[in-house]
Amino acid sequence: MKKIPVIITPKFERMSLDGDLGDEGNGMGRLKLRENAHVLVVFSNGMGWEHVSASRKDRCPTWDEMCQVKDFFFYPEECVVQFHPPHREYVNNHPFCLHLWRPTEWEIRLPPSIMVGFK
């Protein structure tokens, strides 16, 4: 995951939570996407995970919007995932929020690309 000093740009407006801006790996802000859309993001690292949540007021972010969030916060060679946990583990604090996760202590194992489609 990129650290905040690397990603401060005009596209990203840092926001405070009760006056606290967080640190280089934890915080929140507003990210400007293509087509002048914006998402509210919360980013964190800890307990062996890097995490970014992205939400909009009116709907869930699209696949393309989540790709833009991924590219902004993570390096191109990093693999991140969106989980669909068992129903008993569901947590939904915002109806239009999606999450990206990357473990810091092990590599995500991918299925063979042919199982997804042709390159």
Secondary structure as the mmCIF struct_conf table of DSSP 4:
data_model
#
loop_
_struct_conf.conf_type_id
_struct_conf.id
_struct_conf.beg_label_comp_id
_struct_conf.beg_label_asym_id
_struct_conf.beg_label_seq_id
_struct_conf.end_label_comp_id
_struct_conf.end_label_asym_id
_struct_conf.end_label_seq_id
HELX_RH_AL_P HELX_RH_AL_P1 ILE A 4 ILE A 7
BEND BEND1 THR A 9 THR A 9
TURN_TY1_P TURN_TY1_P1 PRO A 10 LYS A 11
STRN STRN1 PHE A 12 MET A 15
STRN STRN2 LEU A 17 LEU A 17
TURN_TY1_P TURN_TY1_P2 ASP A 18 GLY A 19
STRN STRN3 ASP A 20 ASP A 20
STRN STRN4 ASP A 23 ASP A 23
TURN_TY1_P TURN_TY1_P3 GLU A 24 GLY A 25
STRN STRN5 ASN A 26 ASN A 26
STRN STRN6 GLY A 27 LYS A 32
HELX_RH_3T_P HELX_RH_3T_P1 ARG A 34 ASN A 36
STRN STRN7 HIS A 38 GLY A 46
TURN_TY1_P TURN_TY1_P4 MET A 47 GLY A 48
STRN STRN8 TRP A 49 SER A 55
BEND BEND2 LYS A 57 ARG A 59
HELX_LH_PP_P HELX_LH_PP_P1 CYS A 60 THR A 62
HELX_RH_AL_P HELX_RH_AL_P2 TRP A 63 PHE A 73
BEND BEND3 PHE A 74 PHE A 74
TURN_TY1_P TURN_TY1_P5 PRO A 76 GLU A 77
STRN STRN9 VAL A 81 VAL A 81
HELX_RH_3T_P HELX_RH_3T_P2 HIS A 87 GLU A 89
BEND BEND4 ASN A 93 ASN A 93
TURN_TY1_P TURN_TY1_P6 PRO A 95 PHE A 96
STRN STRN10 CYS A 97 PRO A 103
BEND BEND5 THR A 104 TRP A 106
HELX_LH_PP_P HELX_LH_PP_P2 GLU A 107 PRO A 112
HELX_RH_3T_P HELX_RH_3T_P3 SER A 113 MET A 115
TURN_TY1_P TURN_TY1_P7 VAL A 116 VAL A 116
#
